[in-house]
Amino acid sequence: MPVDVATSRQILRDARSIAVLGMKPDSRSERAAFYIPEYLASVGYELIPVPTRYPDATVILGRAVVRDLAGVRADVVSVFVKPEEQPPLLPALAVVDAPVIWFQSGFMHREVAAALEVAGKVVVHACIGCRRAEITPALEPLDGQISGAPDR
C-alpha cells in the first residue's frame, strides 16, 4: 500500500538525490516529466536523469544522462513512465539502489507497485513536485541539501 502524506513529506525532507525514470529532455520543457524534475533540482535535490526515450539526449538540466537504472544510487526513483510501459522495468526497479520508488500521480501500475513492495521498496503514488511544494520553504533547498540546479 502506498505511503501516507506525512510519510511522503518526510521522505522528501530526508532525500538528497532523485533519479528520474522517464525524464524528458530540455527540448520538451513543457512536459511534466521535465518541469517537475527541474523544480526539484531548483530546490536542491541532486537529479539523475534516466530517460527511457530520446536516445540522442546526453545531458538534461546540465546533468549527464544515465540510460538505465543499473548502478544508479539514489534516495528516490521518481517514475514518469506510463503504467502500461512499466512491467518490463520491474526487474530494474526492484534491484535499483534506492529505497523509495515514487510514481507520479496517475502513473502507478498496481501490479508493479505491489511487486516492488514485496521486494522491500517503499512505494509512493503522488505528484512529487506538488508534495515537495507543500514543504516549507517551497522554493529553496531544505537544510542539508545541495544548492539548486546549475545555471543553464
N, C-alpha and C positions, 0 to 999 in steps of 0.2 A: 504494500500500500504506500503510495507517495506520502512524503512527509508533510506536516502541517506548516502553516505560515510562519509561526515563531521559529521553528527549527530551520526552515529555509532561509530566513533572515540571518540566523546565527551562522549558517554555512557561509553566507556571503561576507559576514563580518570577519570570519576566520580565514577565508580563502585569499590566496595571493596570486594564483595562476589559474587561467581558464583556457582549455583547449576548445576551439570552436569547430565542431564537425559539421561540414556543410557550409562553411563561411563563404560568402560571395566576395569577389574582388572589388577593388576600388571603383572600377568602371560600372559596377552595379550598386552604387551608393544609395539608390532609392529603395533598396530591398532591406527588409528587417534583418536578414542574415548578414548584412554589412553594418547598418547603422546602430543596431543594438550592441554588437561587439565593439564598435567604435566608441560608443558611450562608455562601455565597461573599461576600455583602455583609458579613456579620459579621466576616469575616477580611480585609476591606479592599479588595475589588475594587469598582470603580465599575460598577454594573449599569445596563444599558439594557434595560428590559422591552419585548419585542416580541411581545405575544400575537397568536395567529392566530385566536382566538375571543374571546368576551366583549366585544362591541362597546361595552358600557356602561362598561367599566373605563377610567378615565383616569389613575389613579395606582395603582401597585403598589409596596409596600415604601417608600412615600414618594417614589417617583420617577415622573416623567411618563412615560406610555406612549407608545411610538412604534408606529405602525401598520404600517410596512413598513421594509425594510432600506435603501431609497433614502436616501442622505445619512447613514446611520449610519457612525460611525467607531469601531472598537473593536479591541483586540488579539486577541480571540477572539469568534466567534459560537458559542454553545452551542445545539445543536438538540434541542429537546424536542417534535418533531413526528413522528407516526407515519410509518414508512417509506413506506407507500402514499400519503401526502399530500405527500411531498417532491418528486416530479418537477416539479410546477408552480412550486415555489420555486427550482428550479435557476438560472434566469436571474438572480434577485436575489442568491442566494448566490455565484454566480460573479463578480459585479462589486462586492459589498459591500467597503467599505474596511476589511477585516480579513484578515490573512494566514492565520489559522487558523480552520478550521471543525471544531468538536468535537461529534461525535454522541454522545448519551447511550447507554450500554450497551443493546444490542438495538434501537436506533433508527436504524441506518445502512442506507440504501438503496444497495446496491452500485454500481449504475449512476450514481447521483447523485454518490457519493463519487469514483468514477473520473473523471467529467467535471470535478469540482472540482479534482482533482489535475492534469488536463490544463490547466485554467485557471490553474494556478500556486498553488493553495491548499494549505496543509498540512492533512491530514485526520487527526483523532484519533477513535478509537472506544473509549470507556471511560466509566465513571462519573466525571464531572468532580469531583463532591463527594468521592468516595472517593479519587481521585487527589490532590486537594488535602489531604485529611486525612492522607495519608501523609507530607506535608512538615512538618517541624518549624520553627516552632511550629504545631501543627494548629488551635489555637483563637485565634490572634492574627494580626494583619497581619504580612506579611513586611517586611523592611527596604525603605523607599521607597514603601510602599503607603499609601493614604489610611486614615483611621480607619474603623471599622466602620459599619454601617448607622445611619441616624438613628433616634432614639427614635420609637416608634410609640405 
